[in-house]
Amino acid sequence: MPKNHARKKALAALKDELGIKHACAIALLDHPDADERETLERYLAEYIDINTYREAVDYLRQEQADPRNQVLCDRCGWLMGMVCPECEKGCGCEYQCTGWRHEEMRAATGDYDEDDDPYGCPECGAGGGGDPYGECVCYEDDEEEAA
């Protein structure tokens, strides 16, 4: 009967990397879902209170059952726990919303421009950036032409 050296090496690497016992490494390696396996490995590596395969699976199932982790919008991927109370849709598809949740998510995903000031004029920047009394002159020409 031939030995499966690749499996032995993978088990040894898991045990060394994650500091888990042989039975936990076998269960982790045999886990049926590859995406869940990655998450379980991350839990075992990052969380100091999760030390076994069973603890990691229990925590994963708890996270999956949490209503805040249910998908709110399939298009943008926002979860129920991320819902914006200030806009109509409540998800990331609403780009015009200036609510705190959208600002928070733009900053977290890197879709945030530090030069953007929600309080200033979008064209000249007057009225924002620490000078709330700055006067916008972008539309003075339009007013003079209309008069």
Backbone bond lengths (Angstrom), bond angles and torsions (degrees), N, CA, C in turn:
res aa  C-N    CA-C-N  psi(-1)  N-CA   C-N-CA  omega(-1)  CA-C   N-CA-C  phi
1 M - - - 1.448 - - 1.535 108.18 -
2 P 1.349 118.37 122.03 1.466 120.39 -177.34 1.526 111.37 -73.90
3 K 1.304 115.00 147.84 1.466 120.34 179.20 1.529 109.18 -89.54
4 N 1.270 114.98 146.01 1.451 120.91 179.76 1.530 108.10 -97.17
5 H 1.334 115.79 89.53 1.459 121.00 -175.42 1.531 112.13 -69.09
6 A 1.309 117.70 -34.14 1.464 120.27 179.94 1.521 110.49 -63.42
7 R 1.326 116.36 -41.08 1.471 120.20 178.96 1.521 110.51 -65.78
8 K 1.337 116.67 -41.04 1.462 119.56 179.06 1.521 110.88 -63.09
9 K 1.324 116.37 -40.64 1.467 120.22 179.08 1.531 110.43 -66.20
10 A 1.327 116.85 -40.35 1.461 120.68 179.04 1.528 111.04 -64.70
11 L 1.345 116.36 -41.21 1.466 120.23 177.59 1.524 110.95 -64.15
12 A 1.317 116.60 -44.19 1.466 120.66 179.18 1.526 111.16 -62.97
13 A 1.324 116.65 -40.28 1.463 120.13 179.38 1.531 111.18 -65.16
14 L 1.329 117.13 -42.32 1.464 120.72 177.56 1.518 111.22 -62.05
15 K 1.326 116.39 -44.94 1.474 120.14 -179.51 1.524 110.58 -62.29
16 D 1.314 117.63 -43.29 1.462 120.68 -179.48 1.526 112.06 -69.78
17 E 1.308 115.70 -44.80 1.459 120.79 -175.83 1.526 112.37 -67.61
18 L 1.329 116.72 -43.31 1.460 120.95 -173.34 1.522 113.37 -100.98
19 G 1.323 117.48 -11.59 1.463 120.45 -179.41 1.517 112.63 67.21
20 I 1.333 117.07 40.55 1.464 121.68 -178.97 1.516 109.92 -111.60
21 K 1.321 115.30 164.88 1.460 120.95 179.64 1.525 110.55 -78.11
22 H 1.330 114.42 166.92 1.464 121.28 -175.97 1.535 111.75 -60.65
23 A 1.326 117.84 -42.92 1.467 121.05 -179.10 1.531 111.07 -63.67
24 C 1.333 117.32 -37.78 1.465 120.97 178.06 1.529 110.66 -68.34
25 A 1.325 116.88 -38.39 1.467 120.65 178.64 1.525 110.31 -64.72
26 I 1.327 117.36 -41.18 1.470 121.09 177.60 1.521 110.34 -62.33
27 A 1.346 116.77 -46.76 1.466 120.89 -179.29 1.529 110.35 -62.70
28 L 1.329 117.18 -40.17 1.465 121.25 179.21 1.521 111.14 -66.42
29 L 1.312 116.96 -43.65 1.459 121.25 179.49 1.526 111.91 -66.21
30 D 1.325 117.26 -31.04 1.467 122.07 -179.41 1.527 113.31 -91.30
31 H 1.329 117.77 3.15 1.466 120.12 -179.40 1.534 108.87 -60.83
32 P 1.349 117.99 131.64 1.463 120.71 -171.29 1.525 116.33 -69.50
33 D 1.323 118.58 -29.61 1.465 120.87 -175.97 1.533 109.63 -102.61
34 A 1.328 116.72 121.03 1.468 121.77 -176.29 1.529 111.96 -65.95
35 D 1.333 117.61 -39.23 1.465 120.35 178.82 1.529 110.55 -64.97
36 E 1.317 116.16 -43.67 1.466 119.82 177.47 1.517 110.54 -64.42
37 R 1.322 117.54 -36.59 1.462 121.55 179.33 1.531 110.39 -60.19
38 E 1.326 116.06 -43.44 1.469 120.00 177.33 1.522 111.15 -61.52
39 T 1.333 116.34 -42.11 1.459 120.48 179.22 1.521 110.78 -65.11
40 L 1.325 116.36 -41.81 1.467 120.09 178.64 1.523 111.10 -62.79
41 E 1.327 116.73 -41.21 1.463 120.60 177.63 1.529 110.63 -63.08
42 R 1.328 116.27 -39.51 1.465 120.05 178.64 1.523 110.61 -65.11
43 Y 1.341 116.91 -42.08 1.467 120.26 177.18 1.526 110.86 -59.60
44 L 1.326 115.88 -46.32 1.473 119.93 -178.32 1.528 111.43 -65.99
45 A 1.311 117.40 -32.08 1.461 120.64 -178.72 1.531 112.45 -80.45
46 E 1.328 117.46 -36.49 1.461 120.45 -170.87 1.522 114.88 -98.72
47 Y 1.314 119.00 -33.63 1.468 121.30 -174.46 1.522 109.52 -94.36
48 I 1.321 115.74 121.77 1.470 119.03 -176.14 1.524 112.71 -73.46
49 D 1.326 117.55 -21.35 1.458 119.76 -179.71 1.528 113.31 -91.04
50 I 1.325 118.16 0.19 1.469 122.22 175.38 1.520 107.03 -108.76
51 N 1.341 115.71 110.95 1.467 121.15 -173.63 1.520 114.58 -119.37
52 T 1.318 117.56 -11.36 1.464 120.36 -178.04 1.527 109.90 -129.58
53 Y 1.320 114.50 163.53 1.459 121.24 177.52 1.523 110.05 -59.78
54 R 1.316 117.92 -43.46 1.470 122.11 -178.10 1.525 110.83 -62.45
55 E 1.327 118.10 -42.24 1.458 121.14 178.49 1.530 110.66 -63.58
56 A 1.317 116.76 -39.73 1.461 121.09 179.43 1.527 110.88 -66.05
57 V 1.333 117.11 -42.86 1.469 120.84 178.78 1.526 110.45 -65.45
58 D 1.324 117.00 -41.85 1.463 119.99 178.66 1.528 111.04 -60.98
59 Y 1.319 116.78 -42.23 1.459 120.42 179.44 1.531 110.90 -67.13
60 L 1.324 116.97 -39.54 1.462 120.99 177.24 1.526 111.17 -61.70
61 R 1.317 117.73 -44.91 1.471 121.41 179.71 1.531 110.34 -64.93
62 Q 1.326 116.50 -36.71 1.459 120.69 177.29 1.527 110.12 -64.42
63 E 1.310 117.44 -42.85 1.467 121.81 178.18 1.533 110.66 -64.53
64 Q 1.316 117.39 -40.55 1.461 121.35 -179.54 1.530 111.69 -67.88
65 A 1.335 117.47 -31.42 1.457 121.25 -178.34 1.530 112.52 -83.02
66 D 1.320 117.64 -14.55 1.458 121.67 -178.63 1.535 109.55 -67.10
67 P 1.339 118.86 124.43 1.469 120.83 -178.48 1.528 113.44 -61.52
68 R 1.325 117.62 -24.72 1.465 120.18 178.51 1.517 111.79 -68.76
69 N 1.324 117.90 -18.86 1.455 121.82 -178.96 1.523 113.21 -97.46
70 Q 1.330 117.14 8.90 1.463 120.83 176.19 1.526 108.61 -80.88
71 V 1.314 117.28 145.35 1.464 121.96 -175.86 1.522 110.13 -71.93
72 L 1.324 115.49 126.15 1.462 122.40 177.72 1.522 110.47 -85.40
73 C 1.334 116.63 -43.09 1.467 121.46 -176.79 1.528 109.06 -137.45
74 D 1.313 116.20 124.22 1.463 120.28 179.79 1.523 112.04 -71.63
75 R 1.318 117.18 -26.42 1.455 120.76 -177.36 1.529 112.71 -72.90
76 C 1.337 117.36 -47.35 1.463 119.95 -177.06 1.519 112.63 -100.12
77 G 1.323 118.31 -16.39 1.455 121.30 177.07 1.517 115.23 84.85
78 W 1.318 118.22 8.80 1.461 119.72 179.02 1.519 109.90 -68.43
79 L 1.319 115.49 147.38 1.453 122.45 179.70 1.530 109.98 -99.68
80 M 1.318 116.74 166.79 1.457 121.41 -179.55 1.530 111.54 -61.48
81 G 1.317 118.25 -31.34 1.452 121.76 178.51 1.513 113.32 -73.29
82 M 1.320 117.88 -9.47 1.460 122.42 -178.57 1.526 112.08 -103.75
83 V 1.320 118.45 3.74 1.459 122.46 -172.91 1.529 110.79 -56.99
84 C 1.321 115.56 138.86 1.465 122.20 179.31 1.525 108.40 -92.72
85 P 1.314 118.25 119.64 1.470 120.25 -179.80 1.530 113.34 -77.67
86 E 1.322 117.70 -6.62 1.458 120.42 -173.62 1.530 114.63 -98.68
87 C 1.334 118.11 -8.66 1.463 117.87 -178.16 1.521 110.64 -123.16
88 E 1.312 114.69 168.72 1.457 121.03 -174.73 1.522 113.11 -68.86
89 K 1.335 116.37 -48.18 1.461 120.14 -178.21 1.518 111.81 -75.32
90 G 1.328 116.53 -39.89 1.453 121.14 179.06 1.512 114.09 85.17
91 C 1.338 117.87 2.75 1.462 119.93 -177.30 1.514 111.07 -123.82
92 G 1.313 116.02 -177.18 1.454 121.99 -176.94 1.516 114.53 -73.98
93 C 1.309 118.02 -6.79 1.464 120.57 178.67 1.522 111.54 -71.75
94 E 1.310 117.25 -19.43 1.465 122.24 -179.49 1.524 108.68 -86.95
95 Y 1.340 116.96 96.50 1.460 121.31 -175.64 1.521 113.06 -82.52
96 Q 1.319 118.38 -19.46 1.455 121.12 -176.99 1.526 112.62 -83.08
97 C 1.321 118.08 -13.26 1.458 121.16 -178.71 1.528 109.65 -70.09
98 T 1.318 115.85 132.72 1.468 120.93 178.48 1.527 110.85 -105.06
99 G 1.319 116.13 19.64 1.461 120.70 -179.06 1.524 112.64 -65.24
100 W 1.320 115.61 161.14 1.464 121.72 -175.99 1.522 111.78 -61.78
101 R 1.330 118.56 -34.45 1.464 120.63 -178.27 1.529 110.68 -66.77
102 H 1.320 116.60 -40.31 1.462 120.44 178.95 1.526 110.58 -67.02
103 E 1.326 117.28 -41.45 1.465 120.97 177.37 1.525 110.12 -61.60
104 E 1.313 116.04 -42.30 1.464 121.55 179.62 1.526 111.13 -62.53
105 M 1.313 117.42 -43.51 1.457 121.05 -178.54 1.527 111.77 -72.94
106 R 1.337 117.64 -34.67 1.464 119.43 176.26 1.526 110.07 -63.00
107 A 1.318 116.17 -41.16 1.461 120.23 179.44 1.519 110.89 -67.46
108 A 1.328 117.76 -38.64 1.467 121.63 -177.92 1.526 112.33 -70.73
109 T 1.324 117.28 -32.75 1.460 120.31 -177.00 1.516 112.92 -94.49
110 G 1.326 117.44 -2.70 1.454 119.98 -179.69 1.523 113.13 83.01
111 D 1.319 117.01 6.48 1.462 121.96 179.15 1.524 109.29 -92.29
112 Y 1.322 115.35 38.60 1.451 121.57 -173.62 1.517 109.10 -124.14
113 D 1.283 117.07 127.64 1.454 122.01 178.43 1.523 107.69 -104.87
114 E 1.329 116.82 117.80 1.455 120.92 -177.00 1.523 111.96 -64.16
115 D 1.332 117.63 -22.86 1.457 120.96 179.82 1.524 112.03 -76.82
116 D 1.332 117.36 -18.42 1.460 120.26 178.02 1.522 109.08 -70.39
117 D 1.315 115.83 132.46 1.453 121.06 177.55 1.520 107.37 -126.19
118 P 1.325 118.69 113.66 1.461 119.89 -176.61 1.520 113.35 -66.40
119 Y 1.326 117.87 -15.26 1.454 120.60 -177.98 1.534 112.68 -98.05
120 G 1.306 116.80 -14.25 1.455 120.12 -178.19 1.509 112.42 -94.55
121 C 1.321 115.51 167.68 1.461 121.59 176.32 1.526 108.24 -65.38
122 P 1.332 118.86 132.18 1.460 120.26 -178.48 1.528 113.70 -66.67
123 E 1.334 117.34 -20.55 1.458 120.03 -178.59 1.525 113.15 -91.94
124 C 1.344 117.37 -49.74 1.462 119.43 -175.67 1.523 113.33 -108.30
125 G 1.349 118.48 -15.15 1.451 121.83 178.56 1.510 114.42 85.01
126 A 1.321 118.77 -0.83 1.461 122.16 -178.76 1.523 110.44 -63.88
127 G 1.322 115.71 142.08 1.455 121.05 178.35 1.503 113.67 90.63
128 G 1.290 118.96 0.88 1.461 121.44 179.41 1.508 110.61 -131.03
129 G 1.301 116.58 -173.44 1.458 121.96 175.48 1.509 114.42 63.97
130 G 1.314 118.21 39.24 1.452 120.89 177.04 1.519 113.52 90.17
131 D 1.321 118.73 -6.41 1.459 121.84 177.87 1.525 108.52 -121.29
132 P 1.332 117.37 80.80 1.458 119.37 -175.60 1.525 113.57 -69.35
133 Y 1.355 117.91 -11.97 1.454 120.71 -177.85 1.529 112.35 -99.51
134 G 1.320 117.11 6.18 1.459 120.25 178.02 1.513 110.83 -62.23
135 E 1.332 116.61 137.83 1.453 120.55 -175.06 1.530 110.57 -102.07
136 C 1.306 115.57 127.84 1.455 121.96 178.80 1.523 109.35 -77.69
137 V 1.329 115.64 132.36 1.460 120.94 179.30 1.531 111.37 -117.86
138 C 1.312 117.13 14.40 1.465 121.21 -176.16 1.525 113.04 -64.08
139 Y 1.314 117.99 -33.06 1.454 120.53 -171.77 1.532 112.62 -108.66
140 E 1.335 118.51 10.83 1.462 120.56 179.18 1.525 111.49 -65.17
141 D 1.334 116.49 -37.74 1.463 119.63 179.39 1.528 111.28 -62.23
142 D 1.340 116.40 -39.55 1.459 120.74 179.74 1.532 110.60 -63.99
143 E 1.339 116.47 -39.01 1.464 121.18 -178.66 1.528 110.05 -69.37
144 E 1.344 117.11 -38.33 1.465 119.90 179.86 1.523 110.81 -67.90
145 E 1.329 118.14 -38.36 1.463 121.54 179.03 1.527 110.91 -67.29
146 A 1.325 117.20 -34.12 1.450 121.05 -178.35 1.534 110.35 -73.28
147 A 1.328 118.53 -24.90 1.470 121.51 -176.48 1.493 114.08 -81.69
